[in-house]
Amino acid sequence: MSALHDHRNGGDIEHAPSPGSIIGKNESDEMEANIARFSDNRNKVIQRGGESTRAVHGGERQKGGLKARATLDALATPIVQTATFTFRNTAEIVAYNEGNYDSFEYGRYGNPTVRAAEEKIMSLENAEDCLVSASGMNAVTTMLLALVDSNGHVVSTTDCYRRTRQFITTILPKMGVRLTVIDPADIDELERVLKAEGATLFFSEQITNPLCRIIDTERIAALCKEYNVISCIDTTFATPVNHRPIDLGADLVLTSGTKYLAGHNDVMCGALSGKKEYIDKVRKLHGVLGGVCDPHAAFMLLRGLKTLSLRVQQQNANAQAMAEFLDKHPVIEKVHYPSLPHHRDHAVANRKSMFAKGFGGVLSFEIRGDGNPWSQETFDATARFIDALKIPYIGPSLGGVETLIEQVRVIGYYDQPLEVRQRLSITNGLVRYACGIEDAADLIADVAQALEYVHPSMIRSISIEDLEKKPRGGEDDPMQWTLKLVTDLPDLQTPVTVLVDTTCSEAVTLMKNYCVDQLPVVQQFPGGKAEDLQVIAVISMGALSREMLKHPEIVDSPLFPYASPKFVVVQPTATLGELADALSAFTDRRSGDTGCAIVAEKTQGKWLLKHVVSRVDILDFETKAVHSMTRKESK
């Protein structure tokens, strides 16, 4: 059976018609010939059959004629709602098995409506092939299972969707698969890992969820190609409208079609696009595992894709406007959106080849609360803000026409302990805001009124107009203090330190005398001056107290076995905002002490001690800065 062919698909132009002929008649004649092939003599047998036979087969067994013609001529792609596909004779089955008969056999292996969606996504991604499945998670898990063999090695990034991380860290290890996790921006570390250890597959999101980090797709794809590693980039946040990794050299692109592609919060599906050799492998396993996309869901995906570009452009604009507004607001600690100049990956994100039209509709930001991102008050202040909003729906997901919002700590990480959340920077004040296509002015006005519930006394006299007039970083900005350097702190004292052989009791005495709960453990810096000290650990009052209560006999023993080699360290060039973030994100994991930050220079791979700064020092500097601004405004 020859496939129906539209000459316009190949861009062909028919020869000029002879006198009296009709333009396009050849196309119509070919269509009629193919439709005629669907007619057979079984219909007469059915019409002579009994009532049940006619009820089952009547009106449907005859495939040709008007129904076939109208189906092929329908503007919208028909929903082929069937679980199985039939053959007219044995010869067709043989031809199908030999690859000479284009059709489908069973719904788990493919469907015409689903294939139409796959071909549309292929076109958007500039991919050789595409596989649409039941969900984004089905797409990623099937891809990993199909392409990573037992004892394989996966390299991924720190910030990613929690369920993807859960699969990589809990399921793949059962197959002997190793995992290496790197910072999204650390390309040098990626090169070191690939060169030293090799890898089977690199996987990361672009843009990452929920902190909106950016990876260097071009350099990553080039490195993966150099070291023969499959590269797969999840562009759920970016969409092919904003970012196309295949054009930049990536092998595969994965996306949760539930989000932007379908775009209406009413479809579950996922898509994997890219090189045909890899898609074929995944498709074979997909047929075994059975995570198929329903034909009706595929139809709705097709419908959504038609307006993808229009929707994403509006969502890009809404997120950009919201990010700029929030970045000026005094109760917002930090805004995570790649277009902002202070975003840690802004330079890569702003490269012309990376993001053509914008950075998507999702941004995240952190409510300041009481200044401690892990406190109950910050949690409550964030909840008050979210509950006061009028337009967004509270719920997971993103990319639909309606705006959605979530307090990440509650929706995505409610069951995770503090240690895990601190490691992933999921603070109590972290909010993910997924813009819909509403008017930006309405969304901003709604957020502005809701933020009044965070600290009413702090911002009751500040209007949206005021915020628009005060760019962040001006002299009247209450957050101006965060831009100061660590060395701007007044009264920096000579650090109080202990040595490896300092006893536990001596350390307790020092902590009491100097009112600190952590002390750096130091040794002479190799080859340095007498006053040059290398930081090798930190001793915590909480950890020391716990050990001494359990083992009183250690009171006069050296403290070093109870010190932690993990400590907060920043360079002297760090800003106070960066120092505050470090103190908040990396509390002592064993005791909960907020303690101190080590200010040190990285020299010969070792930390050369300069200063020790406590949270109290930061809060004191902040308090004075806010008081100074308040007194100035009252004059």
Rosetta blueprint (number, residue, H / E / L):
1 M L
2 S L
3 A L
4 L L
5 H L
6 D L
7 H H
8 R H
9 N H
10 G H
11 G L
12 D L
13 I L
14 E L
15 H L
16 A L
17 P L
18 S L
19 P L
20 G L
21 S L
22 I L
23 I L
24 G L
25 K H
26 N H
27 E H
28 S H
29 D H
30 E H
31 M H
32 E H
33 A H
34 N H
35 I H
36 A H
37 R L
38 F L
39 S L
40 D L
41 N L
42 R H
43 N H
44 K H
45 V H
46 I H
47 Q H
48 R L
49 G L
50 G L
51 E H
52 S H
53 T H
54 R H
55 A H
56 V H
57 H H
58 G L
59 G L
60 E L
61 R L
62 Q L
63 K L
64 G L
65 G H
66 L H
67 K H
68 A H
69 R H
70 A H
71 T H
72 L H
73 D H
74 A L
75 L L
76 A L
77 T L
78 P L
79 I L
80 V L
81 Q L
82 T L
83 A L
84 T E
85 F L
86 T L
87 F L
88 R L
89 N L
90 T H
91 A H
92 E H
93 I H
94 V H
95 A H
96 Y H
97 N H
98 E L
99 G L
100 N L
101 Y L
102 D L
103 S L
104 F L
105 E L
106 Y E
107 G L
108 R L
109 Y L
110 G L
111 N L
112 P H
113 T H
114 V H
115 R H
116 A H
117 A H
118 E H
119 E H
120 K H
121 I H
122 M H
123 S H
124 L H
125 E H
126 N L
127 A L
128 E L
129 D E
130 C E
131 L E
132 V E
133 S E
134 A L
135 S L
136 G H
137 M H
138 N H
139 A H
140 V H
141 T H
142 T H
143 M H
144 L H
145 L H
146 A H
147 L H
148 V L
149 D L
150 S L
151 N L
152 G L
153 H E
154 V E
155 V E
156 S E
157 T E
158 T L
159 D L
160 C L
161 Y L
162 R H
163 R H
164 T H
165 R H
166 Q H
167 F H
168 I H
169 T H
170 T H
171 I L
172 L H
173 P H
174 K H
175 M H
176 G L
177 V L
178 R E
179 L E
180 T E
181 V E
182 I E
183 D L
184 P L
185 A L
186 D L
187 I H
188 D H
189 E H
190 L H
191 E H
192 R H
193 V H
194 L H
195 K H
196 A H
197 E L
198 G L
199 A L
200 T L
201 L E
202 F E
203 F E
204 S E
205 E E
206 Q L
207 I L
208 T L
209 N L
210 P L
211 L L
212 C L
213 R L
214 I L
215 I L
216 D L
217 T H
218 E H
219 R H
220 I H
221 A H
222 A H
223 L H
224 C H
225 K H
226 E H
227 Y L
228 N L
229 V L
230 I E
231 S E
232 C E
233 I E
234 D E
235 T L
236 T L
237 F L
238 A L
239 T H
240 P H
241 V H
242 N H
243 H L
244 R L
245 P H
246 I H
247 D H
248 L H
249 G L
250 A L
251 D L
252 L E
253 V E
254 L E
255 T E
256 S L
257 G L
258 T L
259 K L
260 Y L
261 L L
262 A L
263 G L
264 H L
265 N L
266 D L
267 V L
268 M L
269 C L
270 G E
271 A E
272 L E
273 S E
274 G E
275 K L
276 K H
277 E H
278 Y H
279 I H
280 D H
281 K H
282 V H
283 R H
284 K H
285 L H
286 H H
287 G H
288 V H
289 L H
290 G L
291 G L
292 V E
293 C L
294 D L
295 P H
296 H H
297 A H
298 A H
299 F H
300 M H
301 L H
302 L H
303 R H
304 G H
305 L H
306 K L
307 T L
308 L H
309 S H
310 L H
311 R H
312 V H
313 Q H
314 Q H
315 Q H
316 N H
317 A H
318 N H
319 A H
320 Q H
321 A H
322 M H
323 A H
324 E H
325 F H
326 L H
327 D L
328 K L
329 H L
330 P L
331 V L
332 I E
333 E E
334 K E
335 V E
336 H E
337 Y L
338 P L
339 S L
340 L L
341 P L
342 H L
343 H L
344 R L
345 D L
346 H H
347 A H
348 V H
349 A H
350 N L
351 R L
352 K L
353 S L
354 M L
355 F L
356 A L
357 K L
358 G L
359 F L
360 G L
361 G L
362 V E
363 L E
364 S E
365 F E
366 E E
367 I E
368 R L
369 G L
370 D L
371 G L
372 N L
373 P L
374 W L
375 S L
376 Q H
377 E H
378 T H
379 F H
380 D H
381 A H
382 T H
383 A H
384 R H
385 F H
386 I H
387 D H
388 A H
389 L L
390 K L
391 I L
392 P L
393 Y E
394 I E
395 G L
396 P L
397 S L
398 L L
399 G L
400 G L
401 V L
402 E L
403 T L
404 L E
405 I E
406 E E
407 Q E
408 V H
409 R H
410 V H
411 I H
412 G L
413 Y L
414 Y L
415 D L
416 Q L
417 P L
418 L H
419 E H
420 V H
421 R H
422 Q H
423 R H
424 L H
425 S L
426 I L
427 T L
428 N L
429 G L
430 L E
431 V E
432 R E
433 Y E
434 A E
435 C L
436 G L
437 I L
438 E L
439 D L
440 A H
441 A H
442 D H
443 L H
444 I H
445 A H
446 D H
447 V H
448 A H
449 Q H
450 A H
451 L H
452 E L
453 Y L
454 V L
455 H L
456 P H
457 S H
458 M H
459 I H
460 R L
461 S L
462 I L
463 S L
464 I H
465 E H
466 D H
467 L H
468 E H
469 K H
470 K L
471 P L
472 R L
473 G L
474 G L
475 E L
476 D L
477 D L
478 P L
479 M L
480 Q H
481 W H
482 T H
483 L H
484 K L
485 L E
486 V H
487 T H
488 D H
489 L L
490 P L
491 D L
492 L L
493 Q L
494 T L
495 P L
496 V L
497 T L
498 V E
499 L E
500 V L
501 D L
502 T L
503 T E
504 C H
505 S H
506 E H
507 A H
508 V H
509 T H
510 L H
511 M H
512 K H
513 N H
514 Y H
515 C L
516 V L
517 D L
518 Q E
519 L E
520 P E
521 V E
522 V E
523 Q E
524 Q E
525 F L
526 P L
527 G L
528 G L
529 K L
530 A L
531 E L
532 D L
533 L E
534 Q E
535 V E
536 I E
537 A E
538 V E
539 I E
540 S E
541 M H
542 G H
543 A H
544 L H
545 S H
546 R H
547 E H
548 M H
549 L H
550 K H
551 H L
552 P H
553 E H
554 I H
555 V L
556 D L
557 S L
558 P E
559 L L
560 F H
561 P H
562 Y H
563 A L
564 S E
565 P L
566 K L
567 F L
568 V L
569 V E
570 V E
571 Q L
572 P L
573 T L
574 A L
575 T E
576 L H
577 G H
578 E H
579 L H
580 A H
581 D H
582 A H
583 L H
584 S H
585 A H
586 F L
587 T L
588 D L
589 R L
590 R L
591 S L
592 G L
593 D L
594 T L
595 G L
596 C E
597 A E
598 I E
599 V E
600 A E
601 E E
602 K E
603 T E
604 Q L
605 G L
606 K E
607 W E
608 L E
609 L E
610 K E
611 H E
612 V E
613 V E
614 S E
615 R H
616 V H
617 D H
618 I H
619 L H
620 D H
621 F H
622 E H
623 T H
624 K H
625 A H
626 V H
627 H H
628 S H
629 M H
630 T H
631 R H
632 K H
633 E H
634 S H
635 K L
